C-alpha cells in the first residue's frame, strides 16, 4: 500500500458529495462526466463513483506514484474511469483528446497530497531528513535543492516572501546563500537547522514550526503551483456545461485568493452600471454556491488534522434561456 494511503481521509468528503449531487444526478444519455483534476489517492473519486453509478470520471495527476495507486484502487469501476498523467492546467487538452466537449463537474483538491507528505524521501516534510526534492512529478523538472543552490538571493527572497509569506525572507535567503557557498544543500535537515538558527527566538515560539513557511514557498515554486492554478481555473470554468459545478479545496491563502477572484469574476454581471436591463451575453455565467469559504468542522479537524486549513468554494454554471432552449 502506498505511504499515507491507510490513514488517508478525503477532506470535507460529505460536503463535496452534497455540492456535486445536483449536477451529477441530471439525466444524461451516457451519464455525467466529472474531472478530478488532483486525483491523489482517489478518495474523493472513489466516493463520487460509488454515489453515482452512471458517472464517468477523468482523473488527472502530475504524480505518477499517485496515479499508479489510484489506478489499482479504482479498477473496480472499469471503463467508467480514465486516468491521465497531466497537470491540471492541461484540462482543456485532456478533454479534447478524450473527445469531450463539456463536463458536469470539476474538482480541485489543491496542495500537497497525503502520499507526498508521508513518503519521506520526497522531501516535502520538514520533520523528516530527506533529499530536497519536493517535485510532485519526480520524473522531471528542477528540485528544491537545485533552486536553493542556484537562485540569486533576490529571487529566493521573493519566493519566500511571496509564496511563504515569510517575514524573515531576506534574512533566510542571505543565510542560505552563505551556507551554499561552503557546501551545496542536498537534504532537508540542514535547511531546517539553518532556518531555526536564522529566525529570531521570539518568532520561533509562535506560528508553528519556523521551517513551515519556507518549505511551503519552495514547494510552490518548484511545482509552479500558483501559475498553474491561475491558468487552470478559467479553463475548468470554460469546460463546464450549463448546470455543471466546480468545487475547489484550497489549503493556504494564496490559493484561496486566486479561487475567490476567479469565481467572483465569472459570477457578476458585465452590464455597465445604470442600465435598466441586462445586456444580452453580459449576465453572470456562474452563481456562487458557498457564502465565502467553508471550513472543516472541529470534529473533522480533530479526526483529520490535514483538514484544518481547508477553504472550500463552489459555483454552478448558470443555465441560460439559450442553453435550456
C-alpha positions as CSV (number, residue, x, y, z in Angstrom):
1,X,0.0,0.0,0.0
2,X,1.3,3.5,-0.8
3,X,2.6,5.6,2.0
4,X,-0.2,7.6,3.6
5,X,-2.9,5.5,2.0
6,X,-4.0,3.6,5.0
7,X,-4.6,6.8,7.0
8,X,-5.9,9.0,4.1
9,X,-9.2,10.6,4.7
10,X,-10.6,12.8,1.9
11,X,-11.2,16.4,3.3
12,X,-14.8,17.6,3.6
13,X,-16.0,14.5,1.7
14,X,-19.7,14.7,2.7
15,X,-19.8,18.4,1.6
16,X,-18.1,17.6,-1.7
17,X,-20.7,14.9,-2.4
18,X,-23.5,17.2,-1.5
19,X,-22.3,20.0,-3.7
20,X,-21.9,17.8,-6.7
21,X,-25.1,15.8,-6.4
22,X,-27.5,18.1,-8.3
23,X,-25.2,18.3,-11.3
24,X,-24.3,14.6,-11.4
25,X,-27.8,13.4,-10.8
26,X,-29.0,15.0,-14.0
27,X,-30.2,12.6,-16.7
28,X,-27.7,12.3,-19.5
29,X,-27.5,9.8,-22.4
30,X,-24.1,8.5,-21.3
31,X,-24.1,9.6,-17.7
32,X,-22.5,12.7,-16.2
33,X,-18.8,13.4,-16.6
34,X,-16.6,14.8,-13.8
35,X,-12.9,15.7,-13.9
36,X,-10.9,15.2,-10.7
37,X,-8.0,17.4,-11.5
38,X,-6.0,16.4,-8.4
39,X,-6.7,12.7,-8.1
40,X,-4.1,11.9,-5.4
41,X,-5.1,8.7,-3.6
42,X,-8.5,8.7,-5.2
43,X,-10.6,9.2,-2.1
44,X,-13.0,11.8,-3.5
45,X,-13.1,9.9,-6.8
46,X,-14.0,6.6,-5.2
47,X,-16.8,8.1,-3.2
48,X,-18.2,10.1,-6.2
49,X,-18.2,7.0,-8.5
50,X,-19.8,4.9,-5.8
51,X,-22.6,7.5,-5.2
52,X,-23.3,8.0,-8.9
53,X,-23.4,4.6,-10.8
54,X,-23.6,6.2,-14.2
55,X,-20.8,8.7,-13.6
56,X,-17.7,8.8,-15.8
57,X,-14.6,10.2,-14.2
58,X,-11.5,11.6,-15.7
59,X,-8.7,11.7,-13.1
60,X,-5.6,13.9,-13.6
61,X,-2.5,13.9,-11.5
62,X,1.1,15.1,-12.2
63,X,2.4,12.5,-9.7
64,X,2.9,9.1,-11.4
65,X,3.0,7.3,-8.0
66,X,-0.4,8.6,-7.1
67,X,-1.8,7.6,-10.5
68,X,-0.5,4.1,-10.0
69,X,-2.1,3.7,-6.6
70,X,-5.4,5.2,-7.8
71,X,-5.5,3.1,-10.9
72,X,-5.5,0.0,-8.7
73,X,-8.0,1.5,-6.2
74,X,-10.5,2.4,-8.9
75,X,-10.1,-0.6,-11.1
76,X,-13.5,-2.0,-10.0
77,X,-15.2,0.9,-11.9
78,X,-13.8,-0.4,-15.2
79,X,-14.2,1.9,-18.2
80,X,-16.1,4.5,-16.2
81,X,-12.6,5.8,-15.2
82,X,-9.9,7.3,-17.4
83,X,-6.7,8.3,-15.6
84,X,-4.2,10.7,-17.2
85,X,-0.7,11.8,-16.2
86,X,-1.2,15.6,-16.6
87,X,-1.0,18.8,-14.7
88,X,-4.4,20.4,-14.0
89,X,-3.8,23.4,-16.3
90,X,-3.9,20.9,-19.2
91,X,-7.6,20.1,-18.6
92,X,-8.7,21.6,-21.9
93,X,-6.2,19.5,-23.9
94,X,-7.1,16.3,-21.9
95,X,-10.8,16.8,-22.7
96,X,-10.1,17.5,-26.3
97,X,-8.1,14.3,-26.5
98,X,-11.0,12.4,-25.0
99,X,-13.5,13.9,-27.4
100,X,-15.5,15.6,-24.6
101,X,-16.9,19.0,-25.2
102,X,-18.3,19.8,-21.7
103,X,-18.4,18.2,-18.3
104,X,-20.8,18.3,-15.4
105,X,-18.3,18.6,-12.5
106,X,-14.7,19.7,-11.8
107,X,-13.0,19.1,-8.5
108,X,-9.7,20.7,-7.3
109,X,-8.2,19.4,-4.0
110,X,-5.1,21.5,-4.0
111,X,-1.8,21.4,-2.2
112,X,0.4,18.5,-1.3
113,X,-1.1,15.1,-1.0
114,X,-1.0,12.6,1.9
115,X,1.1,10.3,-0.2
116,X,3.7,13.0,-0.9
117,X,3.8,14.2,2.7
118,X,4.1,10.7,4.1
119,X,6.7,9.4,1.7
120,X,9.8,10.8,3.4
121,X,12.2,10.5,0.5
122,X,10.1,13.0,-1.5
123,X,11.4,15.9,0.7
124,X,8.1,17.6,1.4
125,X,8.0,17.3,5.2
126,X,10.4,19.4,7.3
127,X,10.1,16.9,10.1
128,X,11.9,14.2,8.2
129,X,15.5,14.3,6.9
130,X,15.3,13.5,3.2
131,X,16.7,14.7,-0.2
132,X,15.4,18.2,-1.0
133,X,13.2,17.2,-3.9
134,X,9.6,18.5,-3.5
135,X,8.6,17.8,-7.1
136,X,5.1,16.5,-7.4
137,X,6.2,14.8,-10.6
138,X,9.6,13.4,-9.6
139,X,10.3,12.3,-13.1
140,X,11.0,15.8,-14.4
141,X,11.9,19.3,-13.6
142,X,14.0,21.3,-11.1
143,X,14.3,20.0,-7.5
144,X,14.2,22.2,-4.4
145,X,17.9,21.6,-3.9
146,X,18.5,22.9,-7.5
147,X,16.5,26.0,-6.6
148,X,18.2,26.6,-3.3
149,X,21.7,26.2,-4.8
150,X,21.3,28.3,-7.9
151,X,18.7,31.1,-7.3
152,X,20.1,34.6,-6.6
153,X,19.4,36.0,-3.2
154,X,16.8,38.4,-4.5
155,X,14.9,35.6,-6.2
156,X,15.0,33.4,-3.0
157,X,13.8,36.4,-1.0
158,X,10.9,36.9,-3.5
159,X,9.9,33.2,-3.3
160,X,10.0,33.0,0.5
161,X,8.1,36.3,1.0
162,X,5.6,35.8,-1.9
163,X,4.8,32.1,-1.6
164,X,5.5,31.5,2.1
165,X,4.5,34.9,3.5
166,X,7.8,34.7,5.5
167,X,8.6,37.9,7.3
168,X,12.2,36.9,7.6
169,X,12.6,36.1,3.9
170,X,15.6,38.3,3.3
171,X,17.4,37.1,6.3
172,X,16.8,33.4,5.5
173,X,17.8,33.9,1.8
174,X,21.1,35.5,2.8
175,X,21.8,32.7,5.2
176,X,21.1,30.1,2.5
177,X,23.5,31.9,0.1
178,X,26.3,32.0,2.7
179,X,25.8,28.3,3.6
180,X,25.6,27.0,0.0
181,X,28.9,28.8,-0.8
182,X,30.6,26.4,1.6
183,X,28.6,23.3,0.6
184,X,25.5,22.8,-1.6
185,X,22.2,21.9,0.0
186,X,21.1,18.3,-0.5
187,X,18.9,17.3,2.4
188,X,16.1,18.9,4.4
189,X,17.6,18.6,7.9
190,X,20.4,21.0,7.1
191,X,17.9,23.6,5.7
192,X,15.7,23.1,8.8
193,X,18.7,23.8,11.1
194,X,19.7,26.9,9.2
195,X,16.2,28.3,9.3
196,X,15.9,27.5,13.1
197,X,19.2,29.3,13.7
198,X,18.3,32.3,11.5
199,X,14.7,33.1,12.7
200,X,14.8,35.1,15.9
201,X,14.0,33.2,19.1
202,X,10.7,35.1,19.9
203,X,9.4,34.3,16.4
204,X,10.2,30.6,16.8
205,X,7.8,30.4,19.7
206,X,4.7,31.4,17.7
207,X,3.1,30.4,14.4
208,X,4.1,26.8,14.2
209,X,7.5,25.3,13.1
210,X,9.8,28.0,11.8
211,X,10.6,26.0,8.7
212,X,6.9,25.6,7.7
213,X,6.7,28.8,5.6
214,X,10.0,28.2,3.8
215,X,9.1,24.6,2.9
216,X,5.7,25.8,1.6
217,X,7.3,28.5,-0.5
218,X,9.9,26.2,-2.0
219,X,7.2,23.6,-2.9
220,X,5.0,26.1,-4.6
221,X,8.0,27.5,-6.6
222,X,9.3,24.1,-7.6
223,X,5.9,23.0,-8.9
224,X,4.8,26.4,-10.1
225,X,1.5,25.8,-8.3
226,X,0.1,29.3,-8.4
227,X,0.9,29.9,-12.1
228,X,-0.6,26.5,-12.9
229,X,-3.8,27.3,-10.8
230,X,-4.2,30.7,-12.4
231,X,-4.3,29.0,-15.9
232,X,-6.4,26.0,-14.7
233,X,-9.3,27.8,-13.1
234,X,-10.6,29.6,-16.2
235,X,-10.0,26.5,-18.3
236,X,-12.1,24.5,-15.8
237,X,-14.9,27.0,-15.7
238,X,-15.0,27.1,-19.5
239,X,-15.3,23.3,-19.6
240,X,-18.4,23.1,-17.5
241,X,-21.8,22.5,-19.1
242,X,-24.8,24.6,-18.0
243,X,-25.8,23.3,-14.6
244,X,-22.3,21.9,-14.1
245,X,-20.4,22.6,-10.8
246,X,-16.9,23.3,-9.7
247,X,-15.7,22.6,-6.2
248,X,-12.3,23.8,-5.0
249,X,-10.5,23.0,-1.8
250,X,-7.5,25.3,-1.0
251,X,-5.1,25.0,1.9
252,X,-3.5,28.4,2.1
253,X,-4.5,32.0,1.5
254,X,-2.6,32.4,-1.8
255,X,-4.5,29.6,-3.5
256,X,-7.8,30.7,-2.0
257,X,-7.3,34.3,-3.2
258,X,-6.9,33.1,-6.8
259,X,-10.0,30.9,-6.4
260,X,-12.1,33.6,-4.9
261,X,-11.2,36.1,-7.6
262,X,-11.8,33.6,-10.5
263,X,-15.2,32.6,-9.2
264,X,-16.3,36.1,-8.4
265,X,-15.3,37.5,-11.8
266,X,-17.5,34.9,-13.6
267,X,-20.4,35.3,-11.1
268,X,-21.0,39.0,-11.7
269,X,-22.8,40.9,-14.4
270,X,-20.7,42.7,-17.1
271,X,-23.6,45.1,-18.0
272,X,-22.5,48.7,-17.3
273,X,-24.0,50.1,-14.1
274,X,-27.0,52.3,-14.6
275,X,-28.6,50.4,-17.5
276,X,-32.2,49.3,-16.7
277,X,-31.8,45.9,-18.3
278,X,-29.2,43.2,-18.6
279,X,-27.4,43.4,-21.9
280,X,-27.6,40.1,-23.9
281,X,-24.5,38.0,-23.3
282,X,-23.4,40.2,-20.4
283,X,-25.1,38.5,-17.5
284,X,-23.3,36.3,-14.8
285,X,-22.1,33.0,-16.1
286,X,-22.0,31.3,-12.7
287,X,-23.7,31.5,-9.3
288,X,-21.7,31.0,-6.1
289,X,-22.8,28.0,-4.0
290,X,-20.9,28.9,-0.8
291,X,-21.1,32.0,1.3
292,X,-17.4,32.9,1.5
293,X,-15.0,30.0,2.1
294,X,-16.3,27.0,4.1
295,X,-14.1,25.3,6.7
296,X,-13.8,21.9,8.2
297,X,-15.7,21.3,11.5
298,X,-13.8,21.0,14.8
299,X,-14.7,17.3,14.8
300,X,-13.2,16.7,11.4
301,X,-10.1,18.7,12.2
302,X,-9.6,16.7,15.3
303,X,-10.0,13.5,13.4
304,X,-8.0,14.6,10.4
305,X,-5.6,17.5,11.2
306,X,-4.8,18.0,7.5
307,X,-8.4,19.3,7.1
308,X,-7.8,22.2,9.5
309,X,-6.5,24.8,6.9
310,X,-9.0,23.9,4.2
311,X,-11.1,26.6,2.5
312,X,-13.8,25.3,0.2
313,X,-15.5,27.3,-2.5
314,X,-18.0,26.2,-5.2
315,X,-20.0,27.6,-8.1
316,X,-22.5,26.4,-10.7
317,X,-22.7,27.4,-14.3
318,X,-26.0,29.2,-14.9
319,X,-28.5,27.6,-17.2
320,X,-29.4,30.4,-19.6
321,X,-32.6,30.5,-21.7
322,X,-30.5,29.9,-24.8
323,X,-28.8,26.8,-23.2
324,X,-32.1,25.4,-21.9
325,X,-34.0,26.1,-25.1
